[in-house]
Amino acid sequence: MKSVILDLHEQLKSGKTTAEQLVANAKAMAKKYAFTNSIITPIFKSSDVAFNPDNLLSCIPYSLKDNISTEGIVTTGGSKFLSNYVPPYNASVYGLLKTNGASLVSKDALDEFGLGGTGTHCFTGPVCNPWDKTRRTGGSSSGSVVNVATGISAFAIATDTGDSIRRPASLVGVVGYKPTYGAISRYGVLPFAPSFDHVGIISKYVADAVIVAQTLIKHDPKDYTSTTRIKDVKLENLR
């Protein structure tokens, strides 16, 4: 089964790499692909939690689309209007990933407030397709798909209202997963159209999306649209 997360987890368990080395690698890849303009806020800090060999997400580097609130970290929504906004609370998805020890390495570029399908309308400038500078990345989750495709992050959390995960994922060549409405909490996510907004997952392989979904798909009382009809997401179903 192909999986970036499983491969990194085994390397951490065996001692072939460390959490600090994974973050350093992510930082090096971000420097290599700086021309893509995929990152609004670089973080590149390993998790404060010690590696847990029983948790597949422990110390795994990941990215967040920058319309997802992070306490103490600037959250811009891709807009100059919010370029200095620091949320006083965490989005539920960020809280879950933090609890599980995943390492946030970047807040990613997006079309302003998610209003775009091209990846060219972020206040920091257009996001360039990493494989061909003459082509578009697509949006609005443009920065997140680039970071996953280039190996800056093992996975990314983004949002999809019309096709904001699926379109750029297809243009760059990664997996874009838009789950059932209400399956992943939207609490702390800057809204576009609440009756259509979904939080989803970007990864290189389907197995990685399943691993992340196992952590994020759960009822959240903070989100009034969060479903209580949750079914287990099982990695073994892919075998």
Buried (B, 14 or more C-beta within 10 A) or exposed (E): EEBBBBEBBEBBEEEEBBBEBBBBBBBEBBEEBEEBBBBBBBBBBBBEBEBBEEBBBBBBBBBBBBBBBBBEBBBBBBBEEBEEEEBEBBBBBBBBBBEBBBBBBBBBBBBBBBBBBBBBBBBBEBBBBBBEEEEBBBBBBBBBBBBBBBBBBBBBBBBBBBBBBBBBBBBBEBBBBBBEBBBBBBBBBBBBEEEEBBBBBBBBBBBBBBBBBBBBBBEBEEBEEBBEEEEEBEBEEEE
